[in-house]
Amino acid sequence: MKNLSSIVVLCVALLSFSCKEHKETKIVDVAAEYQCPMKCEGEKTYNHSGSCSICKMDLALVMEGTALDVNDMGISDESIFNLTTKWNTEEGKMIVLEDLKGKTLVMVMIYTTCKAACPRLVADMRNIETQIPEKKKKDLRFVFVSIDPETDTPKHLKEFAIENEMDGEQWTFLQGTEMGVREFANVLAVKYKEIAPMDFSHSNIISVFNTEGELMHQQEGLGVNNKETVSKILELIQ
């Protein structure tokens, strides 16, 4: 899986929350993944063996089936839904990340006063969104997490959403606490640093999570080829 190191960071960070209330856990099976050896359908994978519908070659095993610990709420140890920080949406509602459970999530960390990288990240998110069939968008959430919670109030985020024509149901903007934002950034291996008032240097990473909040894919850079990202999203919402 791409960006395995980021996924390892995710696991370590989530497992380190020793102050959380202990929950009973159980083991659940995760299906193996198979893929055409010729990659006729790009990075598309299947959770069963068989043959490629295009070249008819046998699908190759690319990831062994495994088992994950899940707590009594049905959340695996690798899920961001274990994070209990509260967030404010652009609509002024207070949520926790688990409230997004059930949707495939495409998430990025930005700040709205940015004049350099962030507008390009916004454009990248919009470009990804345009490649998703309209009828599938109900299963998705494109989530922007602000790294400048002091400036990016819910009111400011709402204005930004309207200005950028991202005020539909599939778009969500989040303002957290400084500690909550830092915790979330560490989980995703996103680095950021304030270099002047309302000016930050930061990583440019778009992350894709499945409906259980588990990291499945990351795209790093600006204006990069997003074919793999779109393919992974379509696979998750099929």
Buried (B, 14 or more C-beta within 10 A) or exposed (E): BBBEEBBEBBBEBBEEEEEEEEEEBEEEEBEBBBBBEEEBBBBBBBEEEEEBEEEEEEBBEBBEEEEBEBBEEEBBBBBBBBBBBEBBBBEEEEBEBBEBBEBBBBBBBBBBBBEEBBBBBBEBBBEBBEEBEEEBBEBBBBBBBBBBBEBBBBEBBBBBBEEBEBBEEBBBBBBBEEEBBBBBBBBBBBEBEBEEEEBBEBBBBBBBBBBBBBBBBBBBBEEEEBEBBBBBBBBBBE
